[in-house]
Amino acid sequence: MKHKPIVLFSGLLALSLTAASVAAIGQTSHRASAALASDGQVKSGERLLKRAEPLKAKTAFEKALEKHPDSLPAKIGLAEALYGAGNYAAALSTIDKAAQQLNSLGTTVRPSVRLRLRLARGRILRELQRFDEAAAECSLAIEAKTNSAEAYSCRADALDAMGKTDKAIEDLSKAIEIAPADAQKVLQRALLYRQVGQKDKALADLDAAVKLDPQLITWRASFNREQGRNEEALSDYTTAIDLQSGDDRATQYFNRGVIYEDLDQHRKAIDDFTDAIAINSDSPLYFAHRGTSYYGVCDFRRAVDDFSTAISMQEKNGDFFFRRANAYEAEGDKKLALADFDQAIKLDGATHPQFYLKRAELRAEMGEHGEAIEDISKAIQMSKGDAEFYFDRGVEEGAVGLTQKSIDDLSSSIDKNPQFAKAYKRRAIARAKLGDSTGAAADLQKCSTIYENEGDRHGIAEVGRLLHTIKSGAGCPD
């Protein structure tokens, strides 16, 4: 026996229910599509954050929030993007709104989301220099997940900013214990050990960090250079050059070149700076340092050319003018040298007493002793002066007949450096001019003793001739 199918609804009622069902399904489908679109934008934003493209990530998260205004991951992501772009005030406002939403949701929020929010807020507060709050927020992150290396690292950063470096090291040690393969955490602790003067521990951590991530070798190179371990630094920078490419590689050529420059190995320095320039010709520093090394091998024309290139790129850099002034002076062009010293002082003289000293030296050579004295006085005023400063002014004062002032400044020079042989010799000459042959002879005896201790036979002979001149009454030595 065949059964007829049972019809539950018929006619208009059936049609009405069918239409309502279709509408409900359509609404559900629309919400699902919006949620999927929002999730897609969130994932896109997170990928962009990992690629260090915060502005593009910001756009992706904003689009996600247009689709889903209550998306907590999108709000947190937007705050992270704003943080990455340096807009810390907007980042804090955004993360605070996310925190309010998290609190209203209570325990329904996944621990991973809660952890991410706390970490983001802690880092933002750190950048806003609200260190106590940052540390507290990172502590909440640790409560959210006790085995989070990122949370301990976050708090360590805040504690260090508060001057609690020892506690920061403890937190980083905990982070490393949790994530021993995290090279960045090991590097972070190395930098803190360096900060507190624990150099051996700093180097051990740097070695460990480089084993985990060879790209971090530039940090060890910098540390080795700082500690005067130039051979080790050169080796590290050489490795870094092989590892890196593009502008990063140019930077390592430059860093290695600077060490060669400091070691007066100027030919090698020139080669490295030239390689750096071949990769990136837009850096004025590369040209300025190559110019310095050309100066070091007495190729003053090329030095001037490189300094001029650096100046064309950075016209407000007083140091570049100062360097070119020295090159012009070495070439014998005192007029151009003086003009560059003037410009260097105009731009950066307020923080560089040596600019005034070098201009004083040039002015003295040009016979402008009064102006030279003014420049040296300015340098002394700026830096409180060392023995050389007072010596230079004493010499210039003697040149214009200000003999007593010369003696006073030479005495100040000796007070600052009792082993300054040239100051005793100059003061002896000045005393002789005022008829104080006894004082002059005493100064020359002291000068001779210093030269004997230094093994300076030429200096001893010169002092002997001066002493003979003074004792014989043959007149004042020049």
C-alpha atoms as one frame of an Amber mdcrd trajectory, in Angstrom:
protein
   0.000   0.000   0.000   1.362   3.361  -1.042   1.303   6.256   1.415   0.746
   9.795   0.262   3.271  12.303   1.472   2.027  14.258   4.471   1.679  17.980
   3.752   2.139  19.909   6.983   1.332  23.345   5.613  -0.559  24.310   2.559
  -1.818  27.351   0.795  -1.069  30.874   2.027   0.253  29.768   5.433   2.869
  27.598   3.805   3.916  30.386   1.480   4.149  32.882   4.364   6.315  30.620
   6.478   8.553  29.861   3.534   9.139  33.590   2.884   9.946  34.231   6.546
  12.387  31.357   6.586  14.151  32.635   3.504  14.409  36.126   5.044  15.832
  34.761   8.290  18.312  32.651   6.419  19.283  35.712   4.376  19.880  37.783
   7.513  21.926  35.030   9.095  23.910  34.655   5.916  24.548  38.435   5.789
  25.797  38.434   9.378  27.996  35.451   8.672  29.400  37.120   5.563  30.096
  40.329   7.527  31.790  38.321  10.272  33.886  36.472   7.715  34.814  39.755
   6.028  35.735  41.220   9.408  37.820  38.168  10.286  39.557  38.427   6.932
  40.458  42.067   7.538  41.707  41.250  11.044  43.950  38.496   9.688  45.173
  40.851   6.980  45.935  43.504   9.608  47.856  41.012  11.712  49.941  39.952
   8.710  50.727  43.599   8.007  51.770  44.137  11.630  54.187  41.225  11.368
  55.621  42.829   8.228  56.078  46.101  10.162  53.556  48.001   8.037  51.480
  49.677  10.766  49.700  52.232   8.577  48.393  49.571   6.196  47.477  47.413
   9.198  45.554  50.362  10.666  43.449  50.579   7.493  42.710  46.839   7.593
  41.578  46.941  11.228  39.423  50.014  10.600  37.693  48.166   7.762  37.145
  45.206  10.079  35.517  47.498  12.652  33.241  48.989   9.976  31.882  45.481
   9.415  31.977  44.431  13.082  32.139  47.446  15.472  32.344  45.154  18.507
  35.238  43.035  17.266  37.637  42.930  20.195  40.561  41.501  18.137  40.087
  44.327  15.614  40.160  46.971  18.349  43.299  45.481  19.890  44.879  45.204
  16.447  44.033  48.836  15.681  45.660  49.922  18.953  48.782  47.905  18.065
  48.879  49.493  14.603  48.587  52.999  16.079  51.360  52.097  18.528  53.528
  50.886  15.654  52.914  54.167  13.817  53.981  56.166  16.883  50.511  57.581
  17.608  50.571  56.585  21.261  47.733  58.811  22.502  45.304  57.398  19.917
  46.612  53.889  20.636  45.852  54.301  24.354  42.356  55.629  23.664  41.638
  52.655  21.402  43.039  50.045  23.775  41.124  51.566  26.695  37.878  51.108
  24.777  38.866  47.518  24.136  39.637  47.080  27.856  36.192  48.389  28.807
  34.603  45.890  26.436  36.788  43.084  27.823  35.737  43.910  31.390  32.067
  43.875  30.411  32.451  40.440  28.838  34.037  38.975  31.967  35.346  35.416
  31.848  33.904  34.700  28.417  36.965  36.265  26.778  39.699  33.825  25.795
  42.910  34.131  27.909  44.959  34.707  24.771  42.878  37.793  23.890  43.109
  39.079  27.457  46.895  38.590  27.393  47.261  40.387  24.082  45.265  43.373
  25.307  47.289  43.690  28.520  50.565  43.456  26.627  49.482  46.086  24.111
  48.308  48.460  26.838  51.500  47.936  28.848  53.701  48.772  25.866  51.683
  51.847  24.989  51.876  53.144  28.571  55.631  52.534  28.484  56.011  54.772
  25.446  53.914  57.443  27.146  56.401  57.259  30.068  53.708  56.124  32.475
  56.065  53.484  33.764  54.284  52.472  36.993  51.046  51.857  35.108  52.937
  50.008  32.370  54.529  47.672  34.914  51.147  47.072  36.559  49.524  46.292
  33.212  52.280  43.838  32.311  51.786  42.207  35.719  48.132  41.704  34.776
  49.367  40.113  31.560  51.466  37.712  33.641  48.386  36.878  35.721  46.496
  36.186  32.498  49.220  33.742  31.441  51.965  32.937  33.929  54.205  31.284
  31.327  54.194  34.191  28.866  57.730  35.246  27.968  56.311  38.360  26.288
  54.593  39.453  29.491  57.810  39.185  31.531  59.717  40.987  28.784  57.092
  43.730  28.742  57.371  44.253  32.498  61.169  44.161  32.320  61.099  47.049
  29.875  58.936  49.122  32.215  61.022  48.248  35.285  64.217  49.253  33.505
  62.670  52.611  32.623  61.861  53.048  36.332  65.530  52.479  37.200  64.849
  49.010  38.611  67.335  47.308  36.309  68.092  44.378  38.635  64.399  43.459
  38.768  64.189  43.918  35.012  67.026  41.404  34.597  65.133  38.962  36.863
  62.052  39.255  34.645  64.086  38.748  31.488  65.764  35.712  33.012  62.277
  34.310  33.632  61.293  35.117  30.045  64.411  33.334  28.739  63.675  30.353
  30.971  60.235  30.125  29.349  61.483  30.779  25.801  65.202  29.867  25.663
  65.277  30.076  21.863  64.029  33.677  21.770  67.100  35.584  20.619  65.486
  38.989  21.192  64.954  38.286  24.887  68.574  37.188  25.275  69.703  40.352
  23.487  67.491  42.477  25.718  69.119  40.989  28.822  72.585  41.480  27.315
  71.873  45.186  26.918  70.767  45.422  30.549  73.914  43.631  31.738  75.914
  46.124  29.686  73.971  48.954  31.273  74.898  47.885  34.806  78.530  47.221
  33.901  78.402  43.403  33.974  80.430  43.164  30.781  81.250  39.448  30.927
  77.579  38.511  31.305  76.650  40.963  28.561  79.142  39.373  26.174  77.997
  35.851  27.099  74.394  36.817  26.305  75.446  38.480  23.067  77.292  35.301
  22.051  74.170  33.266  22.843  71.922  35.684  20.947  74.150  35.503  17.864
  74.048  31.689  17.937  70.249  31.857  17.980  70.032  34.575  15.339  73.212
  35.376  13.372  71.665  38.656  12.175  72.158  40.025  15.698  75.922  39.973
  15.222  75.931  43.747  14.674  74.984  44.209  18.335  78.010  42.185  19.412
  80.182  44.106  16.971  79.036  47.383  18.500  79.693  46.086  22.018  83.170
  44.856  21.073  83.993  48.221  19.554  82.734  49.989  22.676  85.014  47.809
  24.808  88.033  48.543  22.604  88.044  45.020  21.169  88.637  46.336  17.662
  89.816  43.096  16.067  86.729  41.255  17.312  84.511  44.112  16.148  86.113
  44.092  12.698  85.558  40.343  12.448  81.899  40.702  13.450  81.245  43.506
  10.985  82.898  41.435   8.239  80.486  38.590   9.011  77.580  41.034   9.054
  78.558  42.309   5.602  78.362  38.735   4.282  74.997  38.126   5.964  73.197
  41.297   4.996  72.185  43.004   1.776  71.062  46.378   0.483  71.172  49.393
   2.802  71.852  47.145   5.811  74.997  45.901   4.129  76.050  49.482   3.373
  75.647  50.290   7.072  78.012  47.486   8.041  80.620  48.613   5.503  80.333
  52.051   7.084  80.646  50.687  10.640  83.750  48.693   9.728  85.180  51.715
   7.937  84.760  53.861  11.051  86.881  51.404  13.050  89.598  51.458  10.380
  89.393  55.259  10.473  89.833  55.266  14.272  92.834  52.962  13.865  94.360
  55.338  11.277  94.079  52.602   8.644  92.666  55.150   6.253  93.168  53.238
   3.006  91.022  50.372   4.278  88.528  52.878   5.619  88.306  54.575   2.215
  87.611  51.200   0.564  84.788  50.459   3.018  83.216  53.903   2.744  83.408
  53.642  -1.050  81.623  50.272  -0.940  78.955  51.771   1.321  78.463  54.700
  -1.081  78.204  52.311  -4.059  75.191  50.718  -2.344  73.656  53.876  -0.874
  74.842  57.216  -2.205  72.216  59.160  -0.236  73.983  59.164   3.120  75.955
  62.353   3.888  77.761  60.543   6.722  79.344  58.110   4.290  80.839  60.969
   2.285  81.887  62.902   5.395  83.782  59.945   6.833  85.410  59.102   3.514
  86.464  62.741   3.347  88.023  62.406   6.805  90.002  59.366   5.668  91.128
  61.145   2.497  92.318  63.918   4.823  94.124  61.244   6.848  96.168  60.220
   3.770  96.758  63.893   2.844  94.506  63.743  -0.223  93.019  67.107   0.663
  91.368  67.785  -2.712  89.283  64.601  -2.526  88.568  65.342   1.102  87.160
  68.760   0.138  85.060  67.157  -2.611  83.536  64.600  -0.234  82.856  67.193
   2.458  81.214  69.395  -0.169  78.969  66.506  -1.216  77.996  65.892   2.407
  77.221  69.609   2.849  75.048  69.634  -0.275  72.963  66.890   1.341  72.856
  68.404   4.820  73.461  72.139   4.727  72.784  72.715   8.430  75.476  70.361
   9.727  78.222  72.444  11.322  80.542  69.463  11.683  80.718  69.023   7.900
  81.760  72.668   7.474  84.322  72.223  10.253  85.854  69.216   8.525  85.989
  70.986   5.174  87.577  74.024   6.856  90.426  71.815   8.057  90.880  70.420
   4.546  90.930  73.917   3.021  93.481  74.987   5.637  95.650  71.967   4.824
  95.491  72.956   1.156  96.667  76.424   2.146  93.429  78.249   1.362  93.037
  80.197   4.601  90.269  82.422   3.284  87.946  79.512   2.440  88.971  77.758
   5.668  88.023  80.813   7.742  84.672  81.104   5.965  83.893  77.452   6.766
  84.972  77.833  10.404  82.644  80.852  10.622  79.748  78.803   9.202  80.491
  75.833  11.484  80.378  78.120  14.521  77.191  79.789  13.300  75.451  76.432
  12.971  76.817  74.384  15.883  79.349  76.481  17.763  77.239  76.574  20.921
  78.069  72.936  21.634  81.519  72.624  20.061  84.295  74.560  21.787  86.837
  72.926  19.465  85.340  74.937  16.578  86.465  78.130  18.314  89.893  76.676
  19.107  90.565  75.741  15.494  89.422  79.136  14.254  91.676  80.730  16.884
  94.608  78.702  15.572  93.943  79.890  12.017  93.484  83.492  13.102  96.778
  83.366  14.974  98.508  82.138  11.805  96.922  85.067   9.960  98.253  87.482
  12.603  94.827  88.129  14.130  95.964  87.497  17.703  93.273  89.589  19.372
  90.516  87.677  17.586  92.295  84.415  18.406  92.283  85.326  22.120  88.535
  86.040  21.908  87.888  82.613  20.357  89.952  80.771  22.954  88.214  82.701
  25.753  84.863  81.584  24.302  86.026  77.966  24.249  87.196  78.212  27.876
  83.881  79.749  28.886  81.958  76.928  27.200  83.992  74.035  28.580  85.631
  75.458  31.709  88.832  74.794  29.817  91.569  72.214  30.119  95.322  72.713
  30.277  95.674  73.076  26.492  93.026  75.805  26.329  94.772  77.996  28.901
  98.138  77.245  27.300  96.905  78.400  23.888  95.492  81.616  25.276  98.669
  82.246  27.242 100.729  81.902  24.073  98.507  84.346  22.166  98.565  86.849
  25.035 102.346  86.666  25.022 102.363  87.367  21.282 100.555  90.697  21.759
 102.580  91.794  24.792 100.062  90.850  27.504 102.878  89.214  29.456 101.326
  89.120  32.917  98.046  87.723  31.542 100.119  85.173  29.666 101.827  84.120
  32.915  98.469  83.845  34.664  97.004  81.597  31.951 100.143  79.453  31.750
  99.968  79.043  35.529  96.340  77.888  35.176  97.482  75.430  32.534 100.138
  74.042  34.902  97.603  73.823  37.743  95.424  71.615  35.535  98.369  69.535
  34.299 101.504  69.706  36.489 103.425  67.598  33.934 102.792  69.997  31.032
 106.405  70.704  30.001 105.579  73.244  27.279 103.622  75.374  29.762 106.658
  75.609  32.095 108.862  76.553  29.147 106.484  79.268  27.945 106.016  80.637
  31.442 109.827  80.773  31.855 110.075  82.916  28.726 107.309  85.247  29.959
 108.914  85.554  33.406 112.254  86.372  31.841 110.625  89.190  29.896 109.410
  90.689  33.176 112.912  90.347  34.682 112.105  87.362  36.901 115.163  85.298
  35.976 114.948  83.227  39.170 111.350  82.167  38.426 112.252  81.557  34.805
 115.184  79.319  35.753 112.998  77.353  38.184 110.420  76.747  35.429 113.089
  75.570  33.021 114.547  73.197  35.614 111.074  71.689  36.105 110.602  71.478
  32.331 113.953  69.714  31.948 113.026  67.161  34.623 109.786  66.320  32.806
 111.648  65.913  29.505 114.200  63.635  31.215 111.408  61.447  32.567 109.894
  61.284  29.081 113.269  60.587  27.443 112.924  63.662  25.214 116.556  64.489
  24.367 115.631  67.251  21.932 113.505  68.941  24.595 116.326  68.687  27.165
 118.781  70.316  24.751 116.362  73.141  23.944 115.756  73.877  27.640 119.520
  73.882  28.227 119.999  76.597  25.590 117.187  78.713  27.053 118.585  78.337
  30.567 122.036  79.390  29.373 120.537  82.470  27.660 118.664  83.555  30.801
 121.574  82.942  33.199 124.039  84.745  30.944 121.843  87.831  30.799 122.001
  87.712  27.012 118.406  88.899  26.781 114.936  87.433  26.767 114.493  84.288
  24.682 111.703  84.328  22.065
